[in-house]
């Protein structure tokens, strides 16, 4: 390690450029992972906050909450672990002083069931009481919505009062507006013929009705529009970057080792064992990768703080730690090719 540190300090510019390259690669990897997690969270934040384990939908809905309609006569007898959820896309605007419209997901709930009672976490205000009160995603505050505002949905004349703002109220990368199931029936245009879109439960459900089907929450989330494809795209990009980082560090160390072969031959002729030189090369790779990874992490934290709230980015430190360790391990693996070259150095080369 002494030789590795001494060499890095002697060639500051050369090794600084290598560390800079590792910083940029690591930074891009961390940012991509953060954006992947941020987008995934905006797809599923509301569902995650409900702590649901299963959902019952119409069997012909293709595992889509927005396409599912459950008729009143098909409703099973509900228990304390189940909650009706009516979901439909809608357009929201302020009744007065509107500057723009926002596409949202309207979610109708029953005020006597567990999602409304226990899982709707508010950042301000109170839960909706009656069919003319709504709770908005707190992200809509940045659009100018405030407590007490009157809003309209889908351009109707009916006005709804904003009585609260909810945390983690995102579904399908859109803000949620929580209201009553009666309002959902009106927006959906179903009348009172259909009771809900789905039945969520915090435990496994048993379905006996032939028109309904139960799914695990994992299966339901994987079927969200674009969710699986989006995550797979980011995962492939991160994997390709990891391969690129392996190639980059291998090439740099290989070139550096080739330039130092005459020096290593002299050291071998002086009796320095090959294992010492190999250890110095691996130690050099560890120093470069750890320094570059720490630099990338610092750059990511600064970028996260400077980014506007509209950019979905989420830092998951356990996953970030695993990715950082993988990056260091790949860099060390990349040093094995130069190590092989060092092990073949003949001390007699220094005599020629």
C-alpha positions in Angstrom: 0.0 0.0 0.0 3.0 2.3 0.7 4.2 2.0 -2.9 0.7 2.6 -4.2 0.2 5.8 -2.2 3.7 7.0 -3.0 3.1 6.6 -6.7 -0.3 8.3 -6.7 1.1 11.3 -4.8 4.0 11.5 -7.3 1.7 11.4 -10.4 -1.2 13.5 -9.1 -2.5 14.7 -12.5 -2.5 11.2 -14.1 -4.3 9.5 -11.2 -6.5 12.6 -10.6 -7.8 12.1 -14.2 -8.5 8.4 -13.5 -10.4 9.3 -10.3 -12.3 12.0 -12.2 -13.4 9.4 -14.8 -14.5 7.0 -12.0 -16.4 9.9 -10.3 -18.3 10.7 -13.5 -19.2 7.0 -14.2 -20.3 6.5 -10.5 -22.2 9.8 -10.5 -24.2 8.8 -13.6 -24.9 5.3 -12.1 -26.1 6.8 -8.8 -28.3 9.4 -10.5 -29.9 6.8 -12.7 -30.6 4.6 -9.8 -32.1 7.6 -7.9 -34.3 8.6 -10.8 -35.4 4.9 -11.3 -36.4 4.7 -7.6 -38.0 8.1 -7.7 -40.2 7.2 -10.7 -41.0 3.8 -9.2 -42.1 5.6 -6.0 -44.3 8.0 -7.9 -46.0 5.0 -9.5 -46.7 3.2 -6.2 -46.4 5.7 -3.3 -50.1 5.6 -2.5 -50.3 1.8 -2.7 -47.2 1.4 -0.5 -48.7 3.8 2.1 -51.8 1.7 2.3 -49.7 -1.3 3.4 -52.0 -3.5 1.2 -51.1 -7.2 0.6 -53.7 -8.1 -1.9 -56.4 -6.6 -4.2 -59.6 -8.0 -5.7 -60.6 -6.7 -9.1 -63.0 -7.6 -11.9 -61.6 -10.7 -13.5 -61.8 -9.0 -17.0 -59.9 -5.9 -16.0 -56.5 -7.2 -17.0 -55.2 -6.4 -13.5 -55.9 -2.7 -14.0 -57.6 -0.7 -11.2 -58.8 2.0 -13.6 -60.4 -0.6 -15.9 -62.0 -2.6 -13.1 -65.6 -2.1 -12.0 -67.2 -4.2 -9.3 -71.0 -4.3 -9.3 -72.8 -3.9 -6.0 -74.3 -7.4 -6.2 -70.7 -8.9 -6.6 -69.4 -7.3 -3.4 -68.4 -9.8 -0.8 -69.1 -9.3 2.9 -66.3 -6.9 4.0 -64.2 -7.1 7.2 -62.0 -4.6 9.0 -59.0 -5.5 6.9 -60.7 -4.6 3.6 -61.4 -1.3 1.9 -63.2 -0.2 -1.2 -61.1 2.0 -3.6 -62.7 3.7 -6.6 -60.1 5.1 -9.0 -60.5 7.2 -12.2 -58.3 9.8 -14.0 -59.6 13.3 -13.8 -58.7 17.0 -14.5 -58.6 19.4 -11.6 -58.7 23.2 -11.6 -59.4 26.0 -9.2 -63.0 27.3 -9.4 -61.6 30.9 -9.2 -58.3 32.3 -10.4 -57.3 29.2 -12.2 -54.1 29.5 -14.2 -53.8 25.9 -15.4 -55.3 22.5 -15.2 -53.8 19.4 -13.7 -54.3 15.8 -14.6 -54.8 13.7 -11.4 -56.0 10.4 -10.2 -59.2 10.6 -8.2 -59.5 8.0 -5.5 -62.8 7.5 -3.7 -62.8 5.9 -0.3 -65.3 4.7 2.3 -64.7 6.7 5.5 -65.5 3.7 7.7 -62.7 1.5 6.3 -59.0 1.0 7.1 -57.4 3.1 4.4 -59.3 6.2 5.3 -59.1 5.6 9.0 -55.5 4.5 9.4 -53.5 4.9 6.2 -54.3 8.3 4.9 -51.4 10.3 6.3 -52.0 14.1 6.2 -49.3 16.8 6.2 -51.9 19.5 6.9 -55.7 20.0 7.3 -58.1 17.2 8.0 -59.7 14.2 6.2 -62.7 14.8 3.9 -66.1 14.6 5.5 -69.0 14.3 3.1 -69.0 14.2 -0.7 -68.0 17.8 -1.3 -64.7 17.8 0.5 -61.4 16.5 -0.9 -57.8 16.0 0.2 -55.0 16.7 -2.4 -51.5 15.3 -2.8 -49.1 17.7 -1.1 -47.2 18.0 -4.3 -50.1 20.2 -5.7 -49.1 22.9 -3.3 -46.3 23.8 -5.7 -49.1 24.4 -8.3 -50.7 27.0 -6.1 -53.4 24.9 -4.3 -54.1 25.9 -0.7 -56.4 24.8 2.1 -59.8 26.2 1.7 -59.6 26.4 -2.1 -62.6 25.4 -4.1 -61.9 23.2 -7.1 -63.8 21.6 -9.9 -63.2 18.1 -11.5 -63.5 17.4 -15.2 -65.0 20.8 -15.8 -68.2 20.1 -13.9 -70.1 22.9 -12.1 -69.9 21.0 -8.8 -67.4 22.6 -6.5 -65.3 20.7 -3.9 -63.5 22.3 -1.0 -59.8 21.4 -0.3 -59.7 20.4 3.4 -56.3 18.7 3.6 -53.0 17.7 1.9 -51.8 14.0 2.0 -48.3 12.6 2.1 -47.3 9.8 -0.4 -50.4 10.5 -2.6 -49.0 9.5 -6.0 -50.4 6.8 -8.3 -49.2 6.1 -11.9 -46.9 9.2 -11.7 -49.9 11.5 -11.0 -51.1 13.3 -8.0 -54.0 11.8 -6.1 -57.2 13.6 -5.0 -58.9 11.7 -2.2 -62.7 12.0 -2.0 -65.8 9.9 -1.5 -67.0 6.9 -3.4 -70.1 8.9 -4.4 -67.9 11.5 -6.1 -66.0 8.6 -7.8 -69.3 7.2 -9.2 -70.2 10.6 -10.5 -66.8 11.1 -12.2 -66.8 7.6 -13.6 -70.4 8.0 -14.8 -71.5 4.6 -13.4 -74.3 5.9 -11.1 -74.8 3.6 -8.2 -74.7 0.4 -10.3 -71.0 -0.1 -9.5 -69.7 0.1 -5.9 -65.9 0.3 -6.5 -62.9 -0.3 -8.7 -61.2 -2.7 -6.4 -61.1 -4.1 -2.8 -57.7 -3.7 -1.1 -56.7 -5.6 2.0 -53.8 -5.7 4.4 -54.0 -9.5 4.3 -54.7 -12.2 1.7 -58.3 -12.3 0.5 -60.5 -15.2 -0.5 -62.8 -14.7 -3.5 -65.7 -16.9 -4.2 -67.5 -14.7 -6.8 -66.8 -15.9 -10.4 -66.8 -12.3 -11.6 -63.9 -11.3 -9.3 -60.3 -12.3 -9.0 -57.7 -11.8 -6.2 -54.1 -10.7 -6.9 -51.1 -10.2 -4.7 -50.0 -6.5 -4.5 -46.7 -7.4 -6.1 -48.5 -8.7 -9.2 -50.8 -5.7 -9.3 -47.8 -3.3 -9.1 -45.9 -5.1 -11.9 -49.0 -4.6 -14.1 -49.1 -0.8 -13.6 -48.7 0.8 -17.1 -45.1 1.1 -18.0 -43.8 0.2 -14.5 -41.9 -3.0 -15.3 -40.5 -1.7 -18.7 -39.4 1.6 -17.0 -37.5 -0.2 -14.2 -35.9 -2.7 -16.6 -34.7 0.1 -18.9 -32.9 1.8 -15.9 -31.5 -1.5 -14.6 -30.0 -2.3 -18.0 -28.5 1.2 -18.2 -26.9 0.8 -14.8 -25.6 -2.7 -15.7 -24.0 -1.3 -18.9 -22.3 1.5 -16.9 -20.9 -1.1 -14.5 -19.4 -3.0 -17.4 -18.0 0.2 -18.8 -16.5 1.1 -15.4 -14.8 -2.4 -15.4 -13.4 -1.8 -18.8 -12.2 1.8 -18.1 -10.3 0.9 -14.9 -8.8 -2.2 -16.5 -7.6 -0.3 -19.5 -6.1 2.5 -17.4 -4.3 0.2 -15.0 -3.1 -2.0 -17.9 -1.5 1.0 -19.7 0.0 2.3 -16.4 1.4 -1.1 -15.7 2.9 -1.4 -19.2 4.6 2.0 -18.7 6.1 0.8 -15.4 7.3 -2.6 -16.5 11.0 -1.5 -16.6 10.7 -0.1 -13.1 9.1 -3.2 -11.8 11.8 -5.3 -13.5 14.5 -3.3 -11.6 12.6 -3.8 -8.3 12.3 -7.5 -9.0 16.1 -7.6 -9.7 16.7 -5.9 -6.3 14.8 -8.7 -4.6 11.3 -7.1 -4.2 8.9 -10.1 -4.3 6.2 -10.1 -7.0 3.5 -10.4 -4.3 4.5 -7.0 -3.0 4.2 -5.4 -6.4 0.9 -7.2 -7.0 -0.4 -6.0 -3.7 0.6 -2.4 -4.6 -1.3 -2.6 -7.9 -4.5 -4.0 -6.2 -4.1 -1.4 -3.4 -3.8 1.3 -6.1 -7.1 0.0 -7.7 -8.8 0.1 -4.3 -7.7 3.7 -3.6 -8.8 4.9 -7.0 -12.2 3.2 -6.8 -13.0 4.2 -3.2 -11.9 7.8 -3.9 -13.9 7.9 -7.1 -17.0 6.3 -5.5 -16.9 8.7 -2.5 -16.6 11.6 -5.0 -19.6 10.4 -6.9 -21.7 10.0 -3.8 -20.9 13.5 -2.7 -21.7 14.9 -6.1 -25.1 13.0 -6.1 -26.0 14.4 -2.6 -25.3 18.0 -3.9 -27.3 17.4 -7.1 -30.2 16.0 -5.1 -30.3 19.1 -2.9 -30.1 21.4 -5.9 -32.7 19.6 -8.0 -36.3 21.0 -8.4 -39.0 19.1 -6.6 -40.5 18.2 -10.0 -37.6 15.9 -10.7 -38.5 12.5 -9.1 -35.4 11.3 -7.3 -35.1 9.0 -4.3 -31.9 8.0 -2.5 -32.1 4.5 -1.0 -29.0 4.2 1.1 -28.9 0.4 1.4 -29.1 0.0 -2.4 -26.7 2.9 -2.9 -24.2 1.1 -0.5 -24.5 -2.1 -2.5 -24.0 -0.3 -5.8 -20.9 1.5 -4.3 -19.5 -1.8 -3.1 -20.1 -3.4 -6.5 -18.4 -0.5 -8.2 -15.3 -0.9 -6.0 -15.3 -4.7 -6.5 -15.5 -4.3 -10.3 -12.5 -1.9 -10.2 -10.5 -4.4 -8.1 -11.4 -7.1 -10.6 -10.2 -4.9 -13.4 -6.8 -4.8 -11.8 -6.4 -8.6 -12.2 -5.2 -8.2 -15.8 -2.3 -5.9 -14.9 -1.5 -8.2 -11.9 -1.1 -11.1 -14.3 1.4 -9.0 -16.3 3.4 -8.2 -13.1 3.6 -11.9 -12.1 5.3 -12.6 -15.4 8.0 -10.0 -15.1 11.5 -11.5 -15.3 14.2 -9.8 -13.2 16.7 -10.5 -15.9 14.9 -7.9 -18.1 16.5 -5.2 -15.9 20.0 -6.6 -16.8 19.5 -6.3 -20.6 
